[in-house]
Amino acid sequence: MTKNIQARSKGERILFGVCFALFSLYALTLIFPFAWCFISSFKKSIVSNLWGLPKVWRWQNWSEALSITVKTVSVPGMFFNSMVFVAVGTVLSIASCSLTAYTISKYRFKCRSFLYVLALVIMMVPTMGSLASTYRMYVRLGLYNTYFGIFVMYLNGFGGYFLFLYGFFVSLPWTYAEAAMVDGASHLRVFLQIMLPIAMPALGAVGILCAIGIWNDYFTVYLFAPQKATIAVGLNYVQNAISGGSIKYPHPFALIILSTLPILAIFIVFQKTIMDRMALGGIKG
């Protein structure tokens, strides 16, 4: 029996070593491009020094990158647009998804099953198929190239976030809501003061995913508000300007690193809170 335990522990160590090696290789594939991009942002030119360290670390590349203006939009303006879309879009997306998910999961009405199926169908329909009609509608309604038009795009009560919150609300007990209604609380008050606080772990997780998705969103802004360019769209503008020879190549690398810093900083600062809320949500769910 002792030999079996030793053999099993030896096999486990081998398996652990193999898994550790595979995960290390996978981590390198993620870290290496970021590290290479960071080092290249300090070079004078990457053509003559593609893989080596900079001979002179040019910190001015970063300040010069922040002073770039492409298609009448400056880099600080791109960051401002990104933060506005993330802040407003995340709130609108969470509000619409949580309200529809709560209503469909907790109330019984005639179109309830239809709306749930509709949410699934909307997820299956290719977005590219409706772009032409949506573009024409935006132009005719005067929503093209406006902040409000982009906010409307993010006001979507259905989708992946809806399904996540729907599953969470279904698992929540209705006891507290019934007790509050007996005391005279309205349906809206029950939703705002009882159900939403209980659902904060799930809403926090959805908010993080939504914020990251909006920060990295390219097609929505590029197609419907190109003059309100975010940093994701602006990086493409800068790349095109490089092809025209008006911008030096190390500058986009500095912008790529800068574009990742806000989301990275938020995660580092709120890491413990995020993990605690997600763990609490898993226990309650």
URZI-V515711 format. One line per field, one symbol per residue. ss: DSSP state (2 for helix, 1 for strand, 0 for the rest). A space follows every 10 residues. Layout:
ss->???
//
This chain:
ss->0222222222 2222222222 2222222222 2222222222 0000000000 0000000002 2222220011 0011222222 2222222222 2222222222 2222220000 0222222222 2222002222 2222222222 2000002222 2222000002 2222222222 2000222222 2200002222 2222222202 2222222222 2222200022 2222022200 2222222222 2220000022 2222222222 2222222220 2222222222 22220
//
